[in-house]
Amino acid sequence: MKAIVYNLWVCSMLLLGHLVHGQKVYSKQWETSFRIPKSQRLFLENQYGNILIQGWERDETVVKVKMTVDSGRGGQPQTLLEQVEIREEHLKEGVQISTRIDAVKKGFWDKFISDGNRNSMDMVDLTIDYEVYVPQNLALDIRNKFGDLTIDGWNGELTAAVGHGDIWVNNYLKQARFTLEYGTLQTKDLGQSIVNITNGKMDMDHVEKLELHSQGTEVNLGHVSRLVFTSDKDRVDVGTVGSLKASLIFSIMQIRSLSGAVELSLKLSELKVLQVNHPELQISIDQESSDIHLNVSGTSFAFHAILKEGLLRVPKTFQHVESHVLDPKKRIREIHADYGATTTGKLSIKGNRGIVILSED
């Protein structure tokens, strides 16, 4: 009996020792500092970790990198760390800091990593985190594969491309260009911005001028003074927008308040405008098999529509309504009408099937 108990105790200790050893974390750090002329920029390229950008008042740029491997799931953590290299290159365009994996031993990584699969990296528990302190007006060009980007206290010119991660901008940026796949983009206040986003989510509180290209994305915009937009399979909610030029395919878009000129192309999409704040609206819509709901209360305009089949509903307060058939076989008709006190505004709709509802509520 004592032998059995002793053997169980030995096995327990061996198992405990294996678990403790299996959870050991290996890490190494890398740091550099330098000065960059205002005419140049800082290039950062990372993978499998996060990047934190912190602005400060110094002329010096400091980059700190921490590489960590958790051996909890086996493998050879020290070998992994040896294959991670941080490179610093001084180019005529600026300074580039990049994460590199030793190409000679890349076969070792292939056991853990499959291209485009973030979960593969989670299995080896490797993180490469950048902490970067930069002068306020230094231009940045950042690329991060499988990781987040956070910007705080810096307001220079930004170009950022992130995959399988989130982008957080906590302060005003005058000019920013974002490319994002499979992640969230969240900003507070932007001047001019160009965004390309796929299969993600974006929340922007305030943007003066936005060019947005999105696919399979949930889009929430607080205020946009000027919006140019191409949308494919998105759900879009806009608080207030000035001028709008957009092309929507298989998308749903709601605008709470509209105050500028609009040019829209819709295909198999839905558009709902709750309020128009400009008394003389200027709207042009070309739609195919789409649903349009537009509240025209408080506006004035001359109405013109050419519709093939489909449904059109207008308020009873429309005046001088004229409708005639252009092609009986194709069921194409043309409608003219006036709405409001003056007719200096214009609402033009060209449609193939679909539903168009103009209401006063």
Backbone hydrogen bonds in HBPLUS format (Angstrom, degrees):
<---DONOR---> <-ACCEPTOR-->    atom                        ^
c    i                          cat <-CA-CA->   ^        H-A-AA   ^      H-
h    n   atom  resd res      DA  || num        DHA   H-A  angle D-A-AA Bond
n    s   type  num  typ     dist DA aas  dist angle  dist       angle   num
A0005-VAL N   A0001-MET O   3.00 MM   4  6.35 164.1  2.02 155.6 158.9     1
A0006-TYR N   A0002-LYS O   2.86 MM   4  6.01 159.3  1.90 147.5 153.8     2
A0007-ASN N   A0003-ALA O   2.89 MM   4  6.06 157.7  1.94 144.5 150.7     3
A0008-LEU N   A0004-ILE O   2.91 MM   4  6.19 154.6  1.98 148.9 156.0     4
A0009-TRP N   A0005-VAL O   2.92 MM   4  6.18 153.3  1.99 147.3 154.8     5
A0010-VAL N   A0006-TYR O   2.91 MM   4  6.20 160.4  1.94 152.7 157.6     6
A0011-CYS N   A0007-ASN O   2.96 MM   4  6.17 162.4  1.99 147.6 152.4     7
A0012-SER N   A0008-LEU O   2.92 MM   4  6.11 152.8  1.99 144.4 152.0     8
A0013-MET N   A0009-TRP O   2.97 MM   4  6.24 160.3  2.01 151.5 156.0     9
A0014-LEU N   A0010-VAL O   2.96 MM   4  6.20 158.6  2.01 150.8 156.9    10
A0015-LEU N   A0011-CYS O   2.89 MM   4  6.08 157.3  1.94 147.0 153.4    11
A0016-LEU N   A0012-SER O   2.85 MM   4  6.04 161.9  1.88 151.7 156.9    12
A0017-GLY N   A0013-MET O   2.85 MM   4  5.99 158.8  1.89 145.1 151.5    13
A0018-HIS N   A0014-LEU O   2.93 MM   4  6.13 148.2  2.03 140.8 149.5    14
A0019-LEU N   A0015-LEU O   2.94 MM   4  6.24 155.0  2.00 149.2 155.6    15
A0020-VAL N   A0016-LEU O   2.91 MM   4  6.14 164.8  1.93 154.9 158.7    16
A0021-HIS N   A0017-GLY O   2.92 MM   4  6.02 162.7  1.95 144.5 150.0    17
A0022-GLY N   A0018-HIS O   2.74 MM   4  5.83 146.6  1.85 139.5 150.2    18
A0023-GLN N   A0019-LEU O   3.14 MM   4  6.31 122.2  2.49 138.5 150.7    19
A0023-GLN N   A0020-VAL O   3.23 MM   3  5.36 148.4  2.34  99.5 108.5    20
A0024-LYS N   A0021-HIS O   3.18 MM   3  5.44 162.3  2.22 116.2 116.3    21
A0071-SER N   A0024-LYS O   3.08 MM  47  5.75 171.5  2.09 165.8 165.5    22
A0026-TYR N   A0069-VAL O   2.82 MM  43  5.20 171.8  1.83 161.0 160.5    23
A0069-VAL N   A0026-TYR O   2.72 MM  43  5.20 164.5  1.75 160.6 164.4    24
A0028-LYS N   A0067-MET O   2.91 MM  39  5.37 147.7  2.01 147.1 156.4    25
A0067-MET N   A0028-LYS O   2.88 MM  39  5.37 176.3  1.88 174.7 174.2    26
A0030-TRP N   A0065-VAL O   2.82 MM  35  5.04 151.0  1.91 150.3 155.0    27
A0065-VAL N   A0030-TRP O   2.75 MM  35  5.04 165.9  1.77 162.9 162.8    28
A0032-THR N   A0063-VAL O   3.00 MM  31  5.43 150.4  2.09 149.4 158.0    29
A0063-VAL N   A0032-THR O   2.94 MM  31  5.43 168.4  1.96 154.5 158.1    30
A0034-PHE N   A0061-THR O   2.99 MM  27  5.43 149.9  2.08 147.4 156.8    31
A0061-THR N   A0034-PHE O   2.78 MM  27  5.43 173.0  1.79 173.5 175.8    32
A0040-GLN N   A0037-PRO O   3.04 MM   3  5.55 164.3  2.06 116.8 122.0    33
A0041-ARG N   A0093-GLU O   3.08 MM  52  6.51 150.2  2.17 141.7 150.1    34
A0095-VAL N   A0041-ARG O   3.18 MM  54  6.71 141.3  2.34 150.2 161.2    35
A0042-LEU N   A0139-ALA O   2.97 MM  97  6.40 161.4  2.01 160.1 160.4    36
A0141-ASP N   A0042-LEU O   2.91 MM  99  6.21 156.4  1.97 163.1 162.8    37
A0043-PHE N   A0095-VAL O   2.78 MM  52  6.07 171.8  1.79 159.8 161.9    38
A0097-ILE N   A0043-PHE O   2.81 MM  54  6.17 163.4  1.84 163.6 164.3    39
A0044-LEU N   A0141-ASP O   2.89 MM  97  6.31 160.3  1.93 155.3 160.5    40
A0143-ARG N   A0044-LEU O   2.84 MM  99  6.18 149.7  1.93 149.6 159.8    41
A0045-GLU N   A0097-ILE O   2.94 MM  52  6.38 147.8  2.05 154.5 160.7    42
A0099-THR N   A0045-GLU O   2.80 MM  54  6.18 144.1  1.93 158.6 170.6    43
A0046-ASN N   A0143-ARG O   2.87 MM  97  6.33 160.8  1.91 158.7 162.2    44
A0145-LYS N   A0046-ASN O   3.03 MM  99  6.35 159.5  2.08 132.9 137.0    45
A0048-TYR N   A0145-LYS O   2.70 MM  97  6.16 157.3  1.75 166.1 173.5    46
A0128-ILE N   A0048-TYR O   2.96 MM  80  5.88 140.5  2.12 122.9 132.4    47
A0130-TYR N   A0050-ASN O   2.75 MM  80  6.16 164.3  1.78 161.2 165.2    48
A0051-ILE N   A0148-ASP O   2.85 MM  97  6.19 152.3  1.93 147.0 156.0    49
A0150-THR N   A0051-ILE O   2.93 MM  99  6.34 160.3  1.97 162.5 169.1    50
A0052-LEU N   A0130-TYR O   2.92 MM  78  6.10 154.9  1.99 141.0 148.8    51
A0132-VAL N   A0052-LEU O   2.85 MM  80  6.03 172.0  1.86 171.5 174.3    52
A0053-ILE N   A0150-THR O   2.78 MM  97  6.09 169.9  1.79 167.4 171.0    53
A0152-ASP N   A0053-ILE O   2.98 MM  99  6.24 153.6  2.05 154.9 162.9    54
A0054-GLN N   A0132-VAL O   2.83 MM  78  6.12 160.7  1.87 167.7 173.6    55
A0134-VAL N   A0054-GLN O   3.05 MM  80  6.38 153.4  2.13 144.6 152.6    56
A0055-GLY N   A0152-ASP O   3.09 MM  97  6.55 159.6  2.13 150.5 156.6    57
A0056-TRP N   A0134-VAL O   3.00 MM  78  6.10 144.8  2.12 155.7 157.9    58
A0062-VAL N   A0133-TYR O   2.95 MM  71  5.10 157.9  1.99 143.9 151.2    59
A0133-TYR N   A0062-VAL O   2.84 MM  71  5.10 165.3  1.86 154.1 159.1    60
A0064-LYS N   A0131-GLU O   2.85 MM  67  5.06 161.2  1.88 147.1 153.2    61
A0131-GLU N   A0064-LYS O   2.76 MM  67  5.06 155.7  1.82 156.0 161.5    62
A0066-LYS N   A0129-ASP O   2.96 MM  63  5.34 158.9  2.00 150.5 157.0    63
A0129-ASP N   A0066-LYS O   2.99 MM  63  5.34 158.1  2.03 156.7 152.8    64
A0068-THR N   A0127-THR O   2.89 MM  59  5.30 163.8  1.92 157.2 162.1    65
A0127-THR N   A0068-THR O   2.95 MM  59  5.30 158.7  1.99 152.0 157.7    66
A0070-ASP N   A0125-ASP O   3.11 MM  55  5.29 154.8  2.17 135.8 143.6    67
A0074-GLY N   A0071-SER O   3.04 MM   3  5.31 158.4  2.09 123.5 120.8    68
A0079-THR N   A0076-GLN O   3.04 MM   3  5.39 121.1  2.40 107.2 121.7    69
A0080-LEU N   A0076-GLN O   3.04 MM   4  6.39 150.8  2.13 151.0 160.2    70
A0081-LEU N   A0077-PRO O   3.04 MM   4  6.36 160.3  2.08 152.6 156.3    71
A0082-GLU N   A0078-GLN O   3.06 MM   4  6.27 151.4  2.14 142.7 150.5    72
A0083-GLN N   A0079-THR O   3.24 MM   4  6.47 136.0  2.44 140.4 150.6    73
A0083-GLN N   A0080-LEU O   3.09 MM   3  5.33 134.9  2.30 101.1 113.3    74
A0084-VAL N   A0081-LEU O   3.15 MM   3  5.26 153.8  2.22 103.3 111.2    75
A0102-ASP N   A0083-GLN O   2.95 MM  19  4.97 151.7  2.03 136.0 145.2    76
A0085-GLU N   A0100-ARG O   2.77 MM  15  5.04 163.3  1.80 157.5 158.3    77
A0100-ARG N   A0085-GLU O   2.72 MM  15  5.04 158.5  1.77 159.1 164.1    78
A0087-ARG N   A0098-SER O   2.86 MM  11  5.28 164.3  1.88 155.8 159.8    79
A0098-SER N   A0087-ARG O   3.03 MM  11  5.28 154.3  2.10 141.6 149.7    80
A0089-GLU N   A0096-GLN O   2.85 MM   7  5.11 161.7  1.89 151.3 157.3    81
A0096-GLN N   A0089-GLU O   2.78 MM   7  5.11 168.5  1.79 157.1 161.2    82
A0091-LEU N   A0094-GLY O   2.66 MM   3  5.09 154.6  1.72 171.8 178.9    83
A0094-GLY N   A0091-LEU O   3.20 MM   3  5.09 141.0  2.36  93.8 104.7    84
A0106-LYS N   A0103-ALA O   3.33 MM   3  4.93 166.6  2.34 100.8 102.1    85
A0108-PHE N   A0105-LYS O   2.98 MM   3  5.82 151.8  2.06 124.2 130.3    86
A0109-TRP N   A0106-LYS O   2.88 MM   3  5.20 122.2  2.22 104.6 119.1    87
A0110-ASP N   A0106-LYS O   3.15 MM   4  6.54 142.2  2.30 147.6 158.7    88
A0111-LYS N   A0108-PHE O   3.41 MM   3  5.96 156.7  2.47 108.2 113.8    89
A0112-PHE N   A0109-TRP O   2.75 MM   3  5.41 151.7  1.83 120.0 128.9    90
A0113-ILE N   A0109-TRP O   2.83 MM   4  5.89 158.4  1.88 158.0 164.6    91
A0117-ASN N   A0114-SER O   3.03 MM   3  5.59 145.6  2.15 149.5 145.3    92
A0120-SER N   A0117-ASN O   3.31 MM   3  5.68 141.6  2.46 103.8 113.0    93
A0121-MET N   A0118-ARG O   2.97 MM   3  5.47 127.7  2.26 109.5 121.8    94
A0122-ASP N   A0118-ARG O   3.20 MM   4  6.62 148.1  2.31 144.4 153.9    95
A0123-MET N   A0119-ASN O   3.19 MM   4  6.46 136.2  2.39 140.7 150.4    96
A0123-MET N   A0120-SER O   3.23 MM   3  5.30 133.9  2.45  94.2 105.9    97
A0124-VAL N   A0121-MET O   3.17 MM   3  5.50 133.7  2.40 103.5 114.3    98
A0125-ASP N   A0122-ASP O   3.20 MM   3  4.92 143.0  2.35  91.4 102.2    99
A0138-LEU N   A0135-PRO O   3.39 MM   3  5.60 169.1  2.41 111.5 114.5   100
A0140-LEU N   A0157-GLU O   2.88 MM  17  6.28 165.1  1.90 170.5 174.6   101
A0159-THR N   A0140-LEU O   2.94 MM  19  6.24 140.4  2.10 145.3 157.5   102
A0142-ILE N   A0159-THR O   2.75 MM  17  6.16 163.9  1.77 163.2 165.9   103
A0161-ALA N   A0142-ILE O   2.84 MM  19  6.29 149.9  1.93 149.6 159.6   104
A0144-ASN N   A0161-ALA O   2.91 MM  17  6.40 158.3  1.96 160.7 167.2   105
A0163-GLY N   A0144-ASN O   3.05 MM  19  6.54 152.6  2.13 159.8 164.9   106
A0146-PHE N   A0163-GLY O   2.78 MM  17  5.48 143.4  1.92 137.5 149.5   107
A0149-LEU N   A0166-ASP O   2.75 MM  17  6.20 155.5  1.81 162.1 169.8   108
A0168-TRP N   A0149-LEU O   2.85 MM  19  6.29 156.7  1.90 158.8 166.6   109
A0151-ILE N   A0168-TRP O   2.82 MM  17  6.17 156.7  1.87 164.5 172.5   110
A0170-ASN N   A0151-ILE O   3.02 MM  19  6.18 174.1  2.02 161.0 162.7   111
A0158-LEU N   A0175-GLN O   3.15 MM  17  6.48 165.9  2.17 147.3 151.4   112
A0177-ARG N   A0158-LEU O   2.88 MM  19  6.18 146.5  1.99 139.8 150.8   113
A0160-ALA N   A0177-ARG O   2.86 MM  17  6.25 163.6  1.89 164.3 169.7   114
A0179-THR N   A0160-ALA O   2.83 MM  19  6.25 139.0  2.00 150.8 161.3   115
A0162-VAL N   A0179-THR O   2.85 MM  17  6.29 158.4  1.89 163.8 166.9   116
A0181-GLU N   A0162-VAL O   3.14 MM  19  6.64 147.0  2.26 150.0 159.6   117
A0164-HIS N   A0181-GLU O   2.81 MM  17  6.04 154.2  1.88 155.5 164.4   118
A0167-ILE N   A0184-THR O   2.74 MM  17  6.17 162.6  1.77 164.6 169.7   119
A0186-GLN N   A0167-ILE O   2.91 MM  19  6.22 158.6  1.95 157.3 164.3   120
A0169-VAL N   A0186-GLN O   2.95 MM  17  6.32 162.7  1.98 164.7 169.2   121
A0173-LEU N   A0189-ASP O   3.09 MM  16  6.64 148.1  2.20 150.2 159.1   122
A0191-GLY N   A0173-LEU O   2.82 MM  18  6.26 145.9  1.94 154.5 158.4   123
A0192-GLN N   A0174-LYS O   2.85 MM  18  6.11 161.2  1.88 143.6 147.3   124
A0176-ALA N   A0192-GLN O   3.00 MM  16  6.47 151.2  2.09 151.2 160.4   125
A0194-ILE N   A0176-ALA O   3.07 MM  18  6.65 146.3  2.19 145.6 156.0   126
A0178-PHE N   A0194-ILE O   2.81 MM  16  6.27 160.6  1.85 162.6 169.1   127
A0196-ASN N   A0178-PHE O   2.89 MM  18  6.22 154.8  1.95 147.9 156.2   128
A0180-LEU N   A0196-ASN O   2.86 MM  16  6.35 158.3  1.91 159.8 166.9   129
A0198-THR N   A0180-LEU O   2.96 MM  18  6.43 150.9  2.05 152.2 161.6   130
A0182-TYR N   A0198-THR O   3.04 MM  16  6.45 162.7  2.07 167.2 172.8   131
A0201-LYS N   A0183-GLY O   2.97 MM  18  6.40 144.1  2.10 150.2 154.6   132
A0185-LEU N   A0201-LYS O   2.78 MM  16  6.29 153.6  1.85 151.6 160.4   133
A0203-ASP N   A0185-LEU O   2.78 MM  18  6.23 156.5  1.83 162.1 170.3   134
A0187-THR N   A0203-ASP O   2.98 MM  16  6.50 155.7  2.04 157.7 165.4   135
A0205-ASP N   A0187-THR O   3.20 MM  18  6.46 157.9  2.25 135.2 141.2   136
A0206-HIS N   A0188-LYS O   3.06 MM  18  6.08 126.0  2.37 129.2 144.5   137
A0190-LEU N   A0206-HIS O   2.92 MM  16  6.29 154.7  1.99 146.6 154.9   138
A0208-GLU N   A0190-LEU O   3.15 MM  18  6.54 149.1  2.25 138.8 147.2   139
A0209-LYS N   A0191-GLY O   2.95 MM  18  6.32 156.7  2.00 164.1 166.7   140
A0193-SER N   A0209-LYS O   2.94 MM  16  6.36 147.6  2.05 158.0 168.4   141
A0211-GLU N   A0193-SER O   2.93 MM  18  6.35 160.2  1.97 156.4 163.0   142
A0195-VAL N   A0211-GLU O   2.83 MM  16  6.27 162.9  1.86 165.0 170.1   143
A0213-HIS N   A0195-VAL O   2.83 MM  18  6.13 157.1  1.89 160.0 167.9   144
A0197-ILE N   A0213-HIS O   2.97 MM  16  6.44 160.1  2.01 159.4 165.9   145
A0215-GLN N   A0197-ILE O   3.05 MM  18  6.55 137.1  2.24 147.3 159.1   146
A0199-ASN N   A0215-GLN O   2.74 MM  16  6.12 163.0  1.77 162.1 168.0   147
A0218-GLU N   A0200-GLY O   3.17 MM  18  6.62 154.7  2.24 142.3 144.5   148
A0202-MET N   A0218-GLU O   2.95 MM  16  6.41 160.0  1.99 165.0 166.9   149
A0220-ASN N   A0202-MET O   2.88 MM  18  6.09 152.6  1.95 154.5 163.5   150
A0204-MET N   A0220-ASN O   2.97 MM  16  6.44 159.3  2.02 160.6 167.3   151
A0222-GLY N   A0204-MET O   2.74 MM  18  6.09 159.2  1.78 164.4 169.5   152
A0223-HIS N   A0205-ASP O   2.99 MM  18  6.29 135.4  2.19 128.4 141.5   153
A0207-VAL N   A0223-HIS O   2.87 MM  16  6.23 155.1  1.93 159.4 167.9   154
A0225-SER N   A0207-VAL O   3.13 MM  18  6.73 149.8  2.22 148.4 157.3   155
A0226-ARG N   A0208-GLU O   2.94 MM  18  6.24 130.1  2.19 142.8 157.8   156
A0210-LEU N   A0226-ARG O   2.88 MM  16  6.25 166.9  1.90 165.7 169.6   157
A0228-VAL N   A0210-LEU O   2.90 MM  18  6.29 162.9  1.93 162.2 167.3   158
A0212-LEU N   A0228-VAL O   2.80 MM  16  6.21 163.8  1.82 164.9 167.8   159
A0230-THR N   A0212-LEU O   2.93 MM  18  6.39 156.6  1.98 158.4 166.2   160
A0214-SER N   A0230-THR O   3.06 MM  16  6.48 165.7  2.08 165.5 167.7   161
A0232-ASP N   A0214-SER O   3.15 MM  18  6.39 135.5  2.35 135.2 148.0   162
A0216-GLY N   A0232-ASP O   2.90 MM  16  6.43 154.9  1.96 157.4 165.7   163
A0235-ARG N   A0217-THR O   3.13 MM  18  6.54 156.4  2.18 149.3 154.3   164
A0219-VAL N   A0235-ARG O   2.80 MM  16  6.11 167.2  1.81 162.1 166.6   165
A0237-ASP N   A0219-VAL O   2.87 MM  18  6.20 153.5  1.94 151.7 160.2   166
A0221-LEU N   A0237-ASP O   2.90 MM  16  6.30 166.0  1.92 162.5 167.2   167
A0239-GLY N   A0221-LEU O   2.77 MM  18  6.17 155.5  1.83 154.0 162.6   168
A0240-THR N   A0222-GLY O   2.93 MM  18  6.40 149.4  2.02 150.1 160.0   169
A0224-VAL N   A0240-THR O   2.95 MM  16  6.36 155.9  2.01 150.9 158.5   170
A0242-GLY N   A0224-VAL O   2.95 MM  18  6.50 143.2  2.08 149.2 158.1   171
A0243-SER N   A0225-SER O   3.13 MM  18  6.56 139.5  2.30 156.9 150.0   172
A0227-LEU N   A0243-SER O   3.01 MM  16  6.29 162.3  2.04 147.4 152.9   173
A0245-LYS N   A0227-LEU O   2.94 MM  18  6.35 156.7  1.99 160.1 167.3   174
A0229-PHE N   A0245-LYS O   2.86 MM  16  6.27 156.3  1.91 154.6 161.2   175
A0247-SER N   A0229-PHE O   2.84 MM  18  6.31 144.9  1.96 149.7 161.4   176
A0231-SER N   A0247-SER O   2.80 MM  16  6.16 163.6  1.83 167.4 169.9   177
A0249-ILE N   A0231-SER O   2.92 MM  18  6.12 144.3  2.05 138.6 150.0   178
A0233-LYS N   A0249-ILE O   2.93 MM  16  6.38 162.0  1.96 160.5 166.0   179
A0252-ILE N   A0234-ASP O   2.96 MM  18  6.33 157.3  2.01 151.1 157.7   180
A0236-VAL N   A0252-ILE O   2.74 MM  16  6.06 165.5  1.76 164.3 168.7   181
A0254-GLN N   A0236-VAL O   2.91 MM  18  6.22 152.0  1.99 144.6 152.8   182
A0238-VAL N   A0254-GLN O   2.85 MM  16  6.17 162.8  1.88 163.6 169.5   183
A0256-ARG N   A0238-VAL O   2.93 MM  18  6.27 165.5  1.95 161.8 165.9   184
A0257-SER N   A0239-GLY O   2.95 MM  18  6.20 124.7  2.26 147.0 161.8   185
A0241-VAL N   A0257-SER O   3.01 MM  16  6.45 149.6  2.11 154.9 163.7   186
A0259-SER N   A0241-VAL O   3.03 MM  18  6.40 151.6  2.11 157.1 163.5   187
A0244-LEU N   A0261-ALA O   2.89 MM  17  6.37 158.5  1.93 159.5 166.1   188
A0263-GLU N   A0244-LEU O   2.87 MM  19  6.31 151.1  1.95 153.1 162.6   189
A0246-ALA N   A0263-GLU O   2.98 MM  17  6.53 154.6  2.05 157.5 165.7   190
A0265-SER N   A0246-ALA O   2.94 MM  19  6.34 140.5  2.10 144.6 156.6   191
A0248-LEU N   A0265-SER O   2.79 MM  17  6.22 162.4  1.82 165.0 169.6   192
A0267-LYS N   A0248-LEU O   2.91 MM  19  6.23 141.1  2.06 148.8 161.2   193
A0250-PHE N   A0267-LYS O   3.05 MM  17  6.51 159.5  2.10 164.1 170.4   194
A0270-GLU N   A0251-SER O   2.89 MM  19  6.40 152.7  1.96 152.1 160.7   195
A0253-MET N   A0270-GLU O   2.85 MM  17  6.09 161.1  1.88 148.6 154.7   196
A0272-LYS N   A0253-MET O   2.97 MM  19  6.43 146.8  2.08 151.9 161.9   197
A0255-ILE N   A0272-LYS O   2.80 MM  17  6.21 163.9  1.83 164.2 168.9   198
A0274-LEU N   A0255-ILE O   2.88 MM  19  6.30 163.4  1.91 167.1 172.6   199
A0258-LEU N   A0275-GLN O   2.88 MM  17  6.24 147.0  1.99 145.3 156.1   200
A0277-ASN N   A0258-LEU O   2.66 MM  19  5.86 159.4  1.70 157.5 165.1   201
A0262-VAL N   A0282-GLN O   2.80 MM  20  6.23 158.4  1.85 161.4 167.2   202
A0284-SER N   A0262-VAL O   2.90 MM  22  6.12 148.4  2.00 139.1 149.3   203
A0264-LEU N   A0284-SER O   2.84 MM  20  6.26 164.8  1.87 162.1 167.4   204
A0286-ASP N   A0264-LEU O   2.92 MM  22  6.20 154.2  1.98 144.4 152.5   205
A0266-LEU N   A0286-ASP O   2.88 MM  20  6.34 157.4  1.93 150.8 157.8   206
A0288-GLU N   A0266-LEU O   2.82 MM  22  6.16 137.9  2.00 138.8 152.5   207
A0268-LEU N   A0288-GLU O   2.89 MM  20  6.28 166.7  1.90 171.1 175.6   208
A0291-ASP N   A0269-SER O   2.96 MM  22  6.46 152.7  2.03 154.4 161.8   209
A0271-LEU N   A0291-ASP O   2.86 MM  20  6.28 156.6  1.92 161.2 169.1   210
A0293-HIS N   A0271-LEU O   2.87 MM  22  6.24 158.9  1.91 156.2 163.4   211
A0273-VAL N   A0293-HIS O   2.86 MM  20  6.29 160.3  1.90 162.3 168.9   212
A0295-ASN N   A0273-VAL O   3.12 MM  22  6.13 155.2  2.18 153.0 160.5   213
A0300-SER N   A0279-PRO O   2.63 MM  21  5.96 133.0  1.85 160.7 174.1   214
A0346-LYS N   A0281-LEU O   2.81 MM  65  6.16 141.6  1.95 152.7 163.4   215
A0283-ILE N   A0346-LYS O   2.89 MM  63  6.25 165.4  1.91 158.9 162.4   216
A0348-SER N   A0283-ILE O   2.87 MM  65  6.24 165.0  1.89 155.5 159.9   217
A0285-ILE N   A0348-SER O   2.81 MM  63  6.20 159.6  1.85 156.5 163.5   218
A0350-LYS N   A0285-ILE O   2.81 MM  65  6.23 158.4  1.86 158.3 165.8   219
A0287-GLN N   A0350-LYS O   2.83 MM  63  6.29 161.7  1.86 164.1 169.7   220
A0352-ASN N   A0287-GLN O   3.01 MM  65  6.43 142.9  2.16 140.6 152.1   221
A0289-SER N   A0352-ASN O   2.87 MM  63  6.15 164.3  1.89 161.9 166.8   222
A0355-ILE N   A0290-SER O   2.82 MM  65  6.25 156.0  1.87 148.9 155.4   223
A0292-ILE N   A0355-ILE O   2.76 MM  63  6.09 153.5  1.83 152.2 161.4   224
A0357-ILE N   A0292-ILE O   2.79 MM  65  6.06 164.8  1.81 161.5 166.8   225
A0294-LEU N   A0357-ILE O   2.94 MM  63  6.35 164.5  1.96 165.4 170.4   226
A0359-SER N   A0294-LEU O   2.97 MM  65  6.26 161.9  2.01 148.3 153.7   227
A0296-VAL N   A0359-SER O   2.85 MM  63  6.06 156.6  1.90 170.7 169.3   228
A0299-THR N   A0296-VAL O   3.20 MM   3  5.75 143.2  2.35 147.0 143.1   229
A0301-PHE N   A0339-TYR O   2.82 MM  38  5.40 156.0  1.88 148.5 154.2   230
A0339-TYR N   A0301-PHE O   2.92 MM  38  5.40 146.6  2.03 162.7 170.3   231
A0302-ALA N   A0345-GLY O   2.82 MM  43  6.08 155.0  1.88 134.2 134.4   232
A0347-LEU N   A0302-ALA O   3.02 MM  45  6.23 162.2  2.06 155.4 153.3   233
A0303-PHE N   A0337-ALA O   2.70 MM  34  4.96 166.1  1.72 150.3 152.2   234
A0337-ALA N   A0303-PHE O   3.03 MM  34  4.96 146.1  2.14 138.1 137.2   235
A0304-HIS N   A0347-LEU O   2.99 MM  43  6.38 157.5  2.04 164.4 165.6   236
A0349-ILE N   A0304-HIS O   2.98 MM  45  6.50 154.6  2.05 151.4 159.7   237
A0305-ALA N   A0335-ILE O   2.95 MM  30  5.13 152.4  2.03 147.8 151.9   238
A0335-ILE N   A0305-ALA O   2.82 MM  30  5.13 160.4  1.86 149.7 155.3   239
A0306-ILE N   A0349-ILE O   2.99 MM  43  6.53 149.9  2.08 154.6 164.3   240
A0351-GLY N   A0306-ILE O   2.94 MM  45  6.42 161.2  1.98 152.1 157.3   241
A0307-LEU N   A0333-ARG O   2.93 MM  26  5.49 155.5  1.99 157.1 163.6   242
A0333-ARG N   A0307-LEU O   2.91 MM  26  5.49 159.9  1.95 155.7 160.6   243
A0308-LYS N   A0351-GLY O   2.83 MM  43  6.09 149.4  1.92 140.9 151.1   244
A0353-ARG N   A0308-LYS O   2.60 MM  45  5.63 162.1  1.63 161.0 167.7   245
A0309-GLU N   A0331-ARG O   2.97 MM  22  5.52 160.4  2.01 156.0 151.3   246
A0311-LEU N   A0354-GLY O   2.98 MM  43  6.46 152.7  2.05 149.3 158.0   247
A0356-VAL N   A0311-LEU O   2.81 MM  45  6.09 158.7  1.86 153.6 160.9   248
A0313-ARG N   A0356-VAL O   2.90 MM  43  6.36 153.6  1.97 158.5 166.3   249
A0358-LEU N   A0313-ARG O   2.87 MM  45  6.03 172.1  1.88 155.1 157.7   250
A0318-PHE N   A0315-PRO O   3.22 MM   3  5.84 164.5  2.25 116.6 118.1   251
A0319-GLN N   A0338-ASP O   2.80 MM  19  5.04 175.2  1.81 154.1 155.7   252
A0338-ASP N   A0319-GLN O   2.79 MM  19  5.04 162.3  1.82 149.8 152.1   253
A0322-GLU N   A0336-HIS O   2.77 MM  14  5.08 161.2  1.81 153.4 155.8   254
A0336-HIS N   A0322-GLU O   2.80 MM  14  5.08 158.2  1.84 149.0 155.9   255
A0324-HIS N   A0334-GLU O   3.06 MM  10  5.60 156.0  2.12 152.6 160.1   256
A0334-GLU N   A0324-HIS O   2.90 MM  10  5.60 165.6  1.92 163.6 167.0   257
A0326-LEU N   A0332-ILE O   2.75 MM   6  5.43 152.3  1.82 139.8 148.8   258
A0327-ASP N   A0332-ILE O   3.21 MM   5  5.04 161.2  2.25 136.3 136.6   259
A0331-ARG N   A0327-ASP O   2.80 MM   4  5.68 111.9  2.27 141.7 160.5   260
A0332-ILE N   A0327-ASP O   3.03 MM   5  5.04 160.9  2.07 138.0 142.1   261
